[in-house]
């Protein structure tokens, strides 16, 4: 046989390693060491093979021989450090890495191993520092860049981490793990979903991706698109509590039985899982399973103190605060949730980077921005239909920032809103930070958000502080309770003097009511009672409300009113498809000896004018005391239907009192359940008294402040002018009350116009400053 040199034998063994013939390679290296026991290349290589074969202790002995033979060999020191790190002995590993760097300070590979060791020890800043030094020596080292990205992500600097992961993906486009980490660090949910999909295509074994992808798709494409991925997630990982909870939430709209099963499974796995408990409250309540809903709510309240400080999903925290408006949490607990939400949002802005400072020269006009996902066929869209076009363009430049594309809606609200602004910005496809940047780029002076916590869209945008002053109006009556919102615009009925300390925002009180209202057209042709499902005779009580505004006390009170008024019926809104709410109410009526046929459910009409026309069959609208009607009450009052209110002790239970006060009809406001029920029965039994009340309403709805959108707008502008003047003078936000409307007679509301930038005033005409309110 021909004689083979050591170098040739090493080369042959190396090829065996390349072809994954590890056993053959091990035999070849041992043969070399039999001839040359201290050959460093063979000792190092065989040690690496032994590690891959799952025999690290053999590798340790080989490296000890190598260190004894050449103690100043940096590669041996490096490999011994890696092995000690594998054993979890990071102290010894650091000693070896330090020695390797001392021997060869410009070897990038050693810095990569040291950075990985720091990362394993959760010394994230050290890992970042060392990885950056190593990349300075070898910028193409994808593994070290990956370590740097993970160190940055662990520090909460997701924007910086994403930049590093992008570099890794560019260098290794077929690495599923890199795509997974990139997706997890992205702020844009649409981009994250695309990265999750790519990671899954490259490596189907990455089981957590299914849940992460489903969660991202819920935010970008909706529940239906997310369900298959979440179903796959629970199939592959049946112990994944988050996946069960997310799947249950995603199924609520289409498969309520499936949603119940999923949320029950999540509760079995973790009885204190906040997401599962919150969704169970919603599901049970919307099915009319009040006892189950109450039990789930009690469990949520019990779990919050222990779990709240560990919760990182800001949307879930916002949902819990919105739930608080309907089912009050203990005050201290609600405050704790709000503080945690503030902290999570602060972490988000830190993760993706605060917006750069931007200052614009003082102008003649206040640039006013409105932020909402509901510039269209939605209760918020209905009540603000004329607001934006009515603003005084001599003093304000109007910008709308739309978080949902509603342009395809059949109702004309979306087009009307778009035309009411000087500039309308469709930001529905942008990430929260990008929306905030668009607001900043538009140089908005005062930003008014209209949705509150309802849609879980605005809070993160506001956290970036895109405008110097930020205020909340209409959407969340008890305020968002966040440090990034300066003002809550309300009135002295909804937030009476003395309750300021219940709010993080500074309180601005308007003189008439906090709620703007519009005068919508009413169809001339009214469907007959039979066409509305109503009996030919009998008094009709209106109870139009979403299920979440109803509770057992309200339903039982309404059934008591029906019992007291012979032949009367209760006209209710049809609950969501698949909901058991209607059946539950009928069963409750039967138990109270009320014929369930006296509960009539009205289907939703797409035509607002037709809906308002059928309101005429209603004799009296019974407001929902737990959380008042707003747009529904306004619809009733505008069509001439009296609204009976029960004024409560929270913001959401005082709205109808505010509306009736602005209408000048306090006689419709009651202070107790007994008075509420007695008044409803008395009016139904006294047709002449009710007719007189309706006549008064018919007159006042045209003359009182409630439906005077021009007056409301002038009042709002006066308040905003005061806030802006204060800010311009360098003063911090401070609440105040505007005691009366501006003195000037209100001009006629302008017609809606095409959306375009406001024309600049002519040189000769100098704009006056925004009108000041009277001193509080």
Legacy VTK file of the C-alpha trace (Angstrom):
# vtk DataFile Version 3.0
C-alpha trace
ASCII
DATASET POLYDATA
POINTS 776 float
0.000 0.000 0.000
1.285 3.476 -0.760
2.515 5.532 2.168
0.063 8.336 3.146
1.383 11.518 4.731
-0.212 13.051 7.816
-1.401 15.997 5.726
-3.096 13.648 3.257
-4.677 11.709 6.121
-5.980 14.952 7.619
-7.425 15.984 4.266
-9.139 12.583 3.880
-10.650 12.828 7.374
-11.834 16.348 6.612
-13.694 15.094 3.530
-15.362 12.421 5.646
-16.617 15.161 7.983
-17.946 17.122 5.002
-19.913 14.076 3.815
-21.212 13.533 7.375
-19.323 10.253 7.763
-18.556 11.081 11.361
-17.684 7.560 12.505
-15.249 7.146 9.627
-13.742 10.569 10.338
-13.284 9.689 14.017
-11.439 6.495 13.061
-9.218 8.419 10.624
-8.278 11.053 13.214
-7.511 8.380 15.792
-5.228 6.659 13.310
-3.386 9.933 12.803
-3.042 10.429 16.563
-1.705 6.908 16.929
1.175 8.034 14.736
1.452 11.638 15.951
-0.148 11.861 19.441
0.210 15.632 19.795
-0.931 16.678 16.336
-3.055 19.752 17.201
-5.161 19.701 14.037
-6.186 16.086 14.687
-6.935 16.692 18.366
-9.079 19.737 17.596
-10.901 18.063 14.726
-11.534 14.800 16.569
-12.850 16.758 19.571
-15.341 18.509 17.273
-16.423 15.153 15.810
-16.899 13.663 19.272
-19.155 16.564 20.204
-21.270 15.951 17.117
-21.437 12.252 17.973
-22.808 13.160 21.408
-19.656 12.310 23.330
-18.547 15.674 24.760
-16.575 14.145 27.632
-14.286 12.406 25.135
-13.892 15.774 23.429
-12.848 17.348 26.736
-10.029 14.836 27.200
-8.790 15.465 23.666
-8.730 19.228 24.194
-6.913 18.811 27.504
-4.207 16.902 25.627
-4.081 19.698 23.042
-3.794 22.402 25.724
-0.978 20.482 27.414
0.843 20.197 24.105
0.292 23.833 22.986
-1.026 26.016 25.820
-0.646 29.151 23.675
-2.756 27.893 20.764
-5.704 30.269 20.464
-7.868 27.776 18.558
-7.481 25.166 21.280
-8.385 27.749 23.910
-11.397 28.760 21.852
-12.627 25.191 21.426
-12.148 24.418 25.117
-14.173 27.524 25.931
-16.998 26.348 23.668
-16.966 22.938 25.298
-17.051 24.370 28.826
-19.991 26.588 27.769
-21.724 23.464 26.468
-21.353 21.940 29.924
-22.849 25.107 31.429
-19.580 26.129 33.050
-19.597 29.689 31.740
-17.001 30.894 34.206
-14.420 28.451 32.829
-15.555 29.207 29.297
-14.940 32.929 29.781
-11.419 32.200 31.014
-10.670 30.235 27.843
-12.171 32.926 25.578
-10.193 35.626 27.347
-6.987 33.603 26.868
-7.804 33.027 23.193
-8.340 36.768 22.622
-5.098 37.553 24.455
-3.242 35.152 22.157
-4.994 36.269 18.966
-6.916 39.546 19.463
-8.100 39.860 15.869
-9.805 36.481 15.506
-13.505 37.309 14.968
-14.657 33.755 15.640
-13.617 34.013 19.295
-15.701 37.155 19.811
-18.691 35.340 18.343
-18.302 32.483 20.824
-17.835 34.888 23.722
-20.923 36.890 22.683
-22.953 33.661 22.512
-21.774 32.760 26.036
-22.831 36.167 27.350
-26.196 35.713 25.639
-26.682 32.329 27.336
-25.955 33.984 30.683
-28.483 36.738 29.907
-25.703 39.312 29.966
-27.284 40.979 26.976
-25.362 44.243 26.970
-22.050 42.369 27.191
-23.196 40.108 24.366
-24.049 43.161 22.270
-20.701 44.854 22.948
-18.619 41.763 22.137
-20.662 40.917 19.024
-20.220 44.428 17.675
-16.451 44.165 18.202
-16.401 40.848 16.399
-18.415 42.191 13.484
-15.903 44.990 13.234
-13.377 42.269 12.399
-15.678 40.242 10.146
-18.836 42.017 9.033
-19.962 38.946 7.041
-20.216 36.620 10.049
-23.964 35.833 9.936
-23.919 33.764 13.127
-22.413 36.619 15.107
-24.922 39.046 13.599
-27.663 36.657 14.671
-26.291 36.693 18.221
-26.240 40.483 18.143
-29.860 40.571 16.976
-30.937 38.267 19.779
-29.047 40.352 22.349
-30.753 43.506 21.104
-34.178 41.849 21.092
-33.632 40.654 24.665
-32.973 44.269 25.670
-36.284 45.280 24.114
-34.631 47.061 21.172
-36.665 45.275 18.541
-36.151 47.832 15.799
-32.364 47.495 16.043
-32.688 43.721 16.323
-34.781 43.550 13.159
-32.053 45.384 11.258
-29.529 42.712 12.305
-31.896 39.843 11.516
-32.465 41.322 8.066
-28.743 41.084 7.521
-28.759 37.433 8.609
-31.688 36.647 6.290
-29.895 38.356 3.410
-26.784 36.245 4.036
-28.692 33.024 4.753
-32.054 33.314 2.953
-32.896 29.661 3.560
-32.529 29.755 7.339
-35.986 29.300 8.839
-34.845 30.189 12.343
-33.523 33.542 11.153
-36.860 34.356 9.474
-38.654 33.387 12.691
-36.569 35.773 14.780
-36.956 38.507 12.187
-40.736 38.131 12.242
-40.753 38.288 16.045
-38.835 41.583 15.973
-40.935 43.370 13.347
-43.317 46.165 14.272
-45.456 45.878 11.132
-47.843 42.909 11.582
-48.245 42.430 7.820
-44.502 42.182 7.322
-44.252 39.908 10.354
-46.893 37.567 8.923
-44.948 37.336 5.654
-41.756 36.453 7.549
-43.552 33.864 9.656
-44.893 32.257 6.472
-41.404 32.177 4.973
-39.962 30.606 8.132
-42.666 27.949 8.136
-42.080 27.124 4.481
-38.353 26.697 5.138
-38.670 24.734 8.375
-42.070 23.148 9.169
-40.615 21.767 12.410
-40.689 25.222 13.999
-43.938 24.531 15.847
-44.367 27.929 17.602
-44.618 29.648 14.217
-48.189 28.434 13.714
-49.417 30.334 16.771
-47.305 33.401 15.997
-48.521 33.437 12.403
-52.125 33.051 13.498
-51.775 35.932 15.919
-50.243 38.154 13.238
-52.933 37.246 10.717
-55.704 38.096 13.178
-54.362 41.638 13.088
-53.834 41.839 9.334
-56.364 39.605 7.577
-58.949 38.866 10.248
-60.081 35.906 12.310
-61.114 33.643 9.428
-57.623 33.746 7.901
-56.013 33.099 11.291
-58.103 30.085 12.300
-56.339 27.391 10.182
-52.936 28.360 11.566
-54.179 28.439 15.148
-55.884 25.077 14.696
-52.598 23.647 13.442
-50.849 25.209 16.426
-53.012 23.392 18.976
-52.723 20.145 17.001
-48.924 20.275 17.127
-48.647 21.737 20.620
-51.743 20.791 22.647
-50.208 22.334 25.771
-49.860 25.773 24.159
-52.276 27.793 26.295
-51.862 30.991 24.273
-52.761 29.143 21.074
-55.970 27.754 22.609
-56.962 31.204 23.873
-56.246 32.858 20.524
-58.140 30.180 18.631
-61.110 30.589 20.940
-61.121 34.340 20.358
-60.815 33.896 16.584
-63.739 31.439 16.468
-66.177 33.641 18.417
-67.619 35.239 15.294
-68.283 32.047 13.304
-68.198 28.989 15.580
-69.297 29.853 19.083
-69.433 26.242 20.236
-65.868 25.768 19.018
-64.841 28.992 20.725
-66.332 27.761 23.993
-64.415 24.463 23.738
-61.107 26.198 22.997
-61.444 28.725 25.795
-62.452 25.985 28.194
-59.337 24.028 27.230
-57.176 27.097 27.837
-58.804 27.513 31.247
-58.125 23.853 32.086
-54.459 24.295 31.232
-54.186 27.574 33.134
-57.083 28.822 35.230
-55.482 32.251 35.545
-54.769 32.890 31.851
-55.937 36.467 31.388
-56.725 36.202 27.689
-58.838 33.066 28.097
-60.724 34.567 31.035
-61.404 37.852 29.247
-62.682 36.107 26.109
-64.829 33.768 28.236
-66.509 36.795 29.828
-67.324 38.179 26.370
-68.493 34.852 24.949
-70.701 33.892 27.877
-72.218 37.356 28.153
-73.017 37.570 24.440
-74.763 34.186 24.752
-76.796 35.401 27.706
-75.078 32.903 30.020
-74.893 35.481 32.788
-73.906 33.124 35.593
-70.996 31.766 33.558
-70.008 35.290 32.553
-70.060 36.435 36.168
-67.925 33.473 37.226
-65.401 34.177 34.469
-65.295 37.841 35.434
-64.726 36.988 39.096
-61.912 34.650 38.037
-60.393 37.419 35.924
-60.502 39.840 38.858
-58.874 37.225 41.089
-56.131 36.472 38.536
-55.212 40.046 37.639
-53.189 40.994 40.755
-50.840 38.043 40.271
-50.613 38.078 36.487
-50.869 41.725 35.520
-47.198 42.647 35.926
-46.173 39.806 33.622
-48.664 40.561 30.852
-46.998 41.884 27.681
-49.937 41.993 25.257
-51.037 45.620 25.269
-54.160 44.838 23.251
-55.374 42.428 25.895
-54.757 45.056 28.566
-56.745 47.568 26.495
-59.573 45.034 26.144
-59.656 44.606 29.912
-59.883 48.383 30.375
-62.734 48.505 27.869
-64.429 45.687 29.769
-64.075 47.856 32.888
-66.450 50.357 31.296
-69.193 47.693 31.247
-68.217 45.527 34.216
-66.381 47.746 36.694
-63.152 46.404 38.101
-62.136 47.431 41.607
-60.755 50.950 41.221
-57.244 50.069 42.390
-57.129 47.094 40.043
-58.280 49.138 37.051
-55.524 51.624 37.847
-52.996 48.792 38.005
-54.088 47.553 34.579
-53.756 51.062 33.155
-50.286 51.498 34.633
-49.201 48.167 33.199
-50.596 49.153 29.808
-48.624 52.380 30.014
-45.448 50.427 30.772
-45.980 47.953 27.923
-46.609 50.793 25.470
-43.477 52.576 26.689
-41.596 49.376 25.990
-43.005 49.299 22.463
-41.875 52.834 21.703
-38.445 52.004 23.111
-38.340 48.784 21.088
-38.943 50.450 17.747
-37.560 53.899 18.440
-39.162 57.163 19.476
-40.125 59.561 16.714
-37.534 62.223 15.985
-38.270 65.666 17.353
-40.062 67.895 14.887
-40.883 71.534 15.355
-42.797 73.673 12.917
-43.002 77.442 12.816
-46.061 78.936 14.447
-48.837 79.392 11.900
-52.120 81.224 11.719
-54.113 78.001 11.947
-54.165 75.183 14.426
-53.535 71.912 12.643
-56.150 69.625 14.106
-55.981 65.884 13.528
-58.680 63.306 14.184
-57.645 59.665 14.591
-60.167 56.838 14.212
-60.922 53.544 12.564
-64.573 54.557 12.283
-64.824 57.282 9.669
-67.751 55.476 8.095
-70.825 53.383 8.885
-70.238 53.068 12.610
-71.815 54.779 15.628
-68.806 57.108 15.915
-69.026 57.807 12.207
-72.736 58.567 12.529
-72.443 61.146 15.298
-69.483 62.925 13.659
-70.876 62.978 10.130
-71.080 66.800 10.024
-68.464 67.671 12.628
-65.388 67.864 10.458
-66.848 69.915 7.641
-68.267 72.348 10.225
-64.899 73.377 11.668
-63.887 77.004 11.111
-61.286 76.922 8.355
-60.128 80.418 9.214
-58.603 79.065 12.406
-58.227 75.315 11.884
-56.750 73.034 9.266
-58.403 69.610 9.453
-56.645 66.266 8.959
-58.297 62.867 9.251
-56.211 59.738 9.902
-58.245 56.648 9.081
-57.213 53.345 10.651
-59.650 51.309 8.552
-60.462 51.483 4.868
-64.215 51.960 4.773
-64.400 53.252 1.214
-66.324 50.186 -0.013
-69.234 50.694 2.402
-72.613 51.187 0.772
-73.684 53.871 3.221
-72.381 57.354 2.304
-70.704 58.081 5.647
-67.163 57.221 4.562
-67.293 59.506 1.535
-68.844 62.272 3.605
-66.097 62.023 6.207
-63.389 62.011 3.576
-64.824 65.169 2.059
-65.070 66.891 5.451
-61.310 67.110 5.965
-58.791 69.382 4.328
-56.547 66.346 4.083
-57.643 62.750 4.561
-54.929 60.193 5.256
-55.711 56.516 4.728
-53.243 54.908 7.137
-55.107 51.606 7.388
-52.196 49.588 5.975
-49.516 51.195 8.108
-48.012 49.874 11.308
-48.678 51.846 14.516
-45.304 53.566 14.410
-45.760 54.426 10.741
-49.173 55.944 11.520
-47.588 58.021 14.268
-44.871 59.120 11.845
-47.518 60.181 9.311
-49.210 62.292 11.986
-45.870 63.822 12.932
-45.031 64.511 9.279
-48.352 66.331 8.889
-47.266 68.696 11.696
-50.438 68.118 13.684
-50.739 70.456 16.672
-53.636 68.771 18.492
-54.550 65.152 17.887
-58.007 63.954 18.969
-58.574 60.216 19.127
-62.192 59.127 18.819
-62.087 55.378 19.519
-60.524 54.929 22.944
-59.861 51.295 23.815
-62.780 50.065 21.709
-60.812 48.866 18.689
-57.402 48.312 20.303
-55.799 50.392 17.544
-55.061 53.860 18.873
-53.164 53.386 22.142
-49.850 52.328 20.618
-50.018 55.159 18.082
-50.574 57.717 20.823
-47.684 56.248 22.830
-45.259 57.534 20.171
-46.414 61.082 20.979
-46.930 62.180 17.365
-48.557 65.498 18.353
-47.693 68.091 21.008
-51.171 67.804 22.516
-53.270 64.627 22.490
-56.881 64.357 23.614
-59.632 61.761 23.827
-63.219 62.452 22.783
-66.389 60.314 22.618
-64.932 56.823 22.141
-63.978 55.951 25.705
-66.088 58.005 28.053
-64.131 57.205 31.189
-60.873 58.063 29.464
-58.024 55.910 28.232
-56.172 56.513 31.508
-52.806 56.643 29.768
-49.874 58.949 30.333
-49.676 59.710 26.593
-53.162 61.309 26.551
-53.144 64.854 27.870
-56.837 65.667 27.947
-60.212 63.984 28.255
-62.886 66.165 26.660
-66.128 65.654 28.556
-68.753 67.609 30.512
-69.795 68.170 34.140
-72.542 65.539 34.016
-70.381 62.663 32.789
-67.366 63.693 34.893
-68.695 65.901 37.720
-66.382 68.292 39.549
-64.499 66.420 42.241
-63.881 63.312 40.157
-60.760 64.595 38.439
-58.525 62.289 40.463
-60.173 59.265 38.851
-58.504 60.139 35.569
-54.912 60.313 34.353
-55.949 62.839 31.703
-56.622 66.469 32.519
-60.362 67.112 32.357
-61.796 69.602 29.864
-65.514 70.180 30.378
-67.717 71.522 27.586
-70.775 73.547 28.605
-73.642 71.580 26.998
-72.586 67.983 26.465
-69.481 66.071 25.505
-71.323 64.348 22.660
-71.726 65.754 19.202
-74.893 64.751 17.371
-76.019 64.886 13.777
-79.317 65.452 12.035
-79.696 62.414 9.816
-82.333 62.133 7.079
-85.389 60.041 7.939
-87.079 58.022 5.223
-90.493 59.386 4.296
-92.017 55.926 4.081
-92.283 54.096 7.371
-92.779 50.308 7.325
-95.969 49.204 9.088
-95.838 47.446 12.430
-96.252 44.029 10.893
-93.312 44.699 8.606
-91.230 45.387 11.714
-92.410 42.209 13.442
-94.498 44.217 15.892
-98.069 43.390 16.917
-100.871 45.524 15.511
-101.603 46.992 18.942
-99.815 47.507 22.198
-97.242 49.878 23.602
-93.714 49.444 22.197
-90.772 49.879 24.545
-87.465 50.242 22.740
-84.461 48.404 24.137
-82.022 48.665 21.264
-78.592 47.828 22.647
-75.656 45.520 22.131
-75.595 42.516 24.496
-72.554 43.895 26.317
-74.646 46.867 27.477
-77.189 44.608 29.132
-77.058 42.756 32.426
-79.409 40.693 34.547
-80.657 43.689 36.514
-81.558 45.599 33.348
-83.286 42.640 31.707
-85.246 41.798 34.833
-86.203 45.459 35.230
-87.451 45.592 31.644
-89.431 42.375 32.083
-91.004 43.896 35.184
-92.038 46.931 33.150
-93.598 44.642 30.505
-95.499 42.778 33.184
-96.941 46.046 34.474
-98.104 47.297 31.057
-100.631 44.934 29.498
-100.096 44.160 25.840
-96.768 45.958 25.651
-93.747 44.570 23.806
-90.009 45.106 24.101
-88.290 45.878 20.815
-84.673 44.738 20.919
-81.684 44.696 18.595
-81.044 41.357 16.965
-77.955 39.817 18.640
-74.951 38.601 16.613
-75.437 35.564 14.389
-74.972 32.307 16.258
-75.431 33.950 19.641
-77.698 32.360 22.208
-78.631 35.751 23.638
-82.156 35.873 22.195
-82.953 32.358 23.429
-81.602 33.237 26.859
-83.792 36.345 27.076
-86.868 34.380 25.997
-86.132 31.727 28.610
-85.751 34.418 31.255
-89.052 35.971 30.183
-90.785 32.608 30.490
-89.368 32.175 33.979
-90.819 35.583 34.893
-94.266 34.626 33.462
-93.819 37.010 30.531
-94.803 35.640 27.125
-91.498 35.405 25.203
-93.375 36.483 22.074
-93.466 39.958 23.645
-89.743 40.198 22.934
-89.336 41.368 19.338
-85.909 41.433 17.719
-85.203 43.996 15.013
-82.831 43.005 12.231
-80.089 45.462 11.314
-80.941 47.683 8.351
-78.156 48.889 6.110
-80.114 52.042 5.297
-79.836 54.482 8.215
-82.784 56.559 6.972
-85.025 53.473 6.901
-83.890 52.504 10.383
-84.765 55.953 11.708
-88.163 55.799 10.042
-89.136 52.604 11.870
-88.197 54.244 15.171
-91.560 56.000 15.000
-93.287 52.840 16.177
-91.419 53.065 19.468
-93.269 54.782 22.289
-90.340 55.082 24.712
-86.690 54.065 24.506
-85.470 52.438 27.702
-81.836 53.350 28.125
-79.339 50.775 29.374
-78.288 51.888 32.872
-75.122 49.788 33.105
-73.631 51.515 30.043
-75.794 54.093 28.352
-76.811 54.321 24.760
-75.172 57.153 22.870
-75.741 57.030 19.124
-78.865 54.901 19.693
-80.280 57.438 22.152
-79.486 60.239 19.725
-81.263 58.368 16.934
-84.335 57.960 19.129
-84.397 61.604 20.225
-83.869 62.860 16.674
-86.850 60.813 15.477
-88.997 62.179 18.304
-88.889 59.173 20.633
-88.372 60.040 24.319
-85.475 58.311 26.072
-85.809 57.306 29.705
-82.466 57.488 31.538
-81.235 56.164 34.845
-78.271 58.260 35.910
-75.530 56.131 37.455
-72.276 56.618 39.318
-69.833 56.031 36.453
-69.045 57.909 33.269
-70.704 55.401 30.953
-73.915 55.474 32.977
-74.271 59.267 32.787
-74.179 59.847 29.035
-77.929 59.803 28.455
-78.318 62.274 31.322
-75.834 64.513 29.538
-77.754 64.248 26.262
-81.104 64.954 27.882
-79.616 67.877 29.780
-78.381 69.399 26.516
-81.834 68.813 25.094
-83.447 70.636 28.017
-85.535 67.635 29.121
-84.328 66.661 32.603
-87.756 65.207 33.389
-86.631 62.065 31.533
-83.709 61.487 33.925
-84.307 59.207 36.912
-82.066 58.560 39.899
-83.018 55.030 41.006
-84.284 51.756 39.587
-87.587 52.206 41.361
-88.102 55.649 39.793
-86.945 54.348 36.383
-89.443 51.485 36.334
-92.281 53.561 37.771
-91.706 56.354 35.245
-91.634 53.906 32.310
-94.893 52.305 33.402
-96.563 55.662 34.067
-95.690 57.057 30.634
-96.874 53.916 28.851
-100.201 54.147 30.711
-100.657 57.891 30.095
-100.856 58.491 26.343
-101.751 62.179 26.734
-98.759 62.837 28.978
-96.509 60.950 26.589
-97.922 62.858 23.614
-97.154 66.136 25.374
-93.651 64.917 26.074
-93.178 64.002 22.420
-94.452 67.427 21.363
-91.915 69.084 23.642
-89.210 66.856 22.215
-90.248 67.684 18.642
-89.736 71.373 19.401
-86.560 71.146 21.472
-84.683 68.836 19.166
-84.599 71.712 16.661
-83.750 74.488 19.114
-81.775 73.022 22.025
-77.969 72.654 21.858
-78.011 68.854 21.500
-78.529 68.697 17.731
-76.786 71.987 16.968
-73.575 70.695 15.431
-72.401 74.220 14.625
-72.718 75.266 18.257
-70.960 72.085 19.405
-68.121 72.692 16.974
-67.689 76.330 18.042
-67.615 75.230 21.681
-65.058 72.533 20.934
-62.936 74.994 18.969
-62.985 77.478 21.838
-61.748 74.795 24.199
-59.052 73.661 21.768
-57.946 77.239 21.225
-57.497 77.632 24.973
-55.462 74.407 25.172
-53.235 75.467 22.288
-52.675 78.966 23.631
-51.621 77.465 26.915
-49.227 75.088 25.201
-47.771 77.863 23.045
-47.116 79.869 26.200
-45.033 77.008 27.578
-47.482 75.884 30.252
-48.114 72.204 31.015
-51.540 70.663 30.407
-54.181 71.728 32.888
-57.871 70.962 33.026
-60.554 73.635 32.873
-64.247 74.108 32.290
-65.732 76.157 29.505
-68.843 77.491 31.204
-70.766 78.727 28.160
-70.656 78.757 24.391
-68.820 81.537 22.525
-70.748 84.801 22.287
-70.646 85.167 18.512
-73.752 83.913 16.691
-72.952 80.575 15.063
-72.537 80.640 11.293
-74.370 78.153 9.123
-72.692 74.790 8.749
-70.715 74.642 5.504
-71.452 72.050 2.887
-69.109 69.082 2.746
-66.470 69.616 0.094
-63.874 67.595 -1.709
-60.853 66.692 0.404
-58.007 69.014 -0.442
-55.588 71.253 1.406
-57.117 74.474 2.637
-56.385 77.467 0.445
-53.950 80.000 1.831
-55.539 83.307 2.839
-54.897 86.281 0.666
-52.043 88.555 1.676
-54.341 91.400 2.683
-56.464 89.288 4.985
-54.788 88.533 8.288
-56.242 85.594 10.211
-57.403 86.305 13.732
-56.267 84.060 16.541
-58.560 81.248 17.621
-61.387 82.599 19.744
-60.691 82.333 23.472
-63.232 80.762 25.766
-64.572 82.682 28.684
-62.420 82.355 31.764
-63.572 79.388 33.880
LINES 1 777
776 0 1 2 3 4 5 6 7 8 9 10 11 12 13 14 15 16 17 18 19 20 21 22 23 24 25 26 27 28 29 30 31 32 33 34 35 36 37 38 39 40 41 42 43 44 45 46 47 48 49 50 51 52 53 54 55 56 57 58 59 60 61 62 63 64 65 66 67 68 69 70 71 72 73 74 75 76 77 78 79 80 81 82 83 84 85 86 87 88 89 90 91 92 93 94 95 96 97 98 99 100 101 102 103 104 105 106 107 108 109 110 111 112 113 114 115 116 117 118 119 120 121 122 123 124 125 126 127 128 129 130 131 132 133 134 135 136 137 138 139 140 141 142 143 144 145 146 147 148 149 150 151 152 153 154 155 156 157 158 159 160 161 162 163 164 165 166 167 168 169 170 171 172 173 174 175 176 177 178 179 180 181 182 183 184 185 186 187 188 189 190 191 192 193 194 195 196 197 198 199 200 201 202 203 204 205 206 207 208 209 210 211 212 213 214 215 216 217 218 219 220 221 222 223 224 225 226 227 228 229 230 231 232 233 234 235 236 237 238 239 240 241 242 243 244 245 246 247 248 249 250 251 252 253 254 255 256 257 258 259 260 261 262 263 264 265 266 267 268 269 270 271 272 273 274 275 276 277 278 279 280 281 282 283 284 285 286 287 288 289 290 291 292 293 294 295 296 297 298 299 300 301 302 303 304 305 306 307 308 309 310 311 312 313 314 315 316 317 318 319 320 321 322 323 324 325 326 327 328 329 330 331 332 333 334 335 336 337 338 339 340 341 342 343 344 345 346 347 348 349 350 351 352 353 354 355 356 357 358 359 360 361 362 363 364 365 366 367 368 369 370 371 372 373 374 375 376 377 378 379 380 381 382 383 384 385 386 387 388 389 390 391 392 393 394 395 396 397 398 399 400 401 402 403 404 405 406 407 408 409 410 411 412 413 414 415 416 417 418 419 420 421 422 423 424 425 426 427 428 429 430 431 432 433 434 435 436 437 438 439 440 441 442 443 444 445 446 447 448 449 450 451 452 453 454 455 456 457 458 459 460 461 462 463 464 465 466 467 468 469 470 471 472 473 474 475 476 477 478 479 480 481 482 483 484 485 486 487 488 489 490 491 492 493 494 495 496 497 498 499 500 501 502 503 504 505 506 507 508 509 510 511 512 513 514 515 516 517 518 519 520 521 522 523 524 525 526 527 528 529 530 531 532 533 534 535 536 537 538 539 540 541 542 543 544 545 546 547 548 549 550 551 552 553 554 555 556 557 558 559 560 561 562 563 564 565 566 567 568 569 570 571 572 573 574 575 576 577 578 579 580 581 582 583 584 585 586 587 588 589 590 591 592 593 594 595 596 597 598 599 600 601 602 603 604 605 606 607 608 609 610 611 612 613 614 615 616 617 618 619 620 621 622 623 624 625 626 627 628 629 630 631 632 633 634 635 636 637 638 639 640 641 642 643 644 645 646 647 648 649 650 651 652 653 654 655 656 657 658 659 660 661 662 663 664 665 666 667 668 669 670 671 672 673 674 675 676 677 678 679 680 681 682 683 684 685 686 687 688 689 690 691 692 693 694 695 696 697 698 699 700 701 702 703 704 705 706 707 708 709 710 711 712 713 714 715 716 717 718 719 720 721 722 723 724 725 726 727 728 729 730 731 732 733 734 735 736 737 738 739 740 741 742 743 744 745 746 747 748 749 750 751 752 753 754 755 756 757 758 759 760 761 762 763 764 765 766 767 768 769 770 771 772 773 774 775
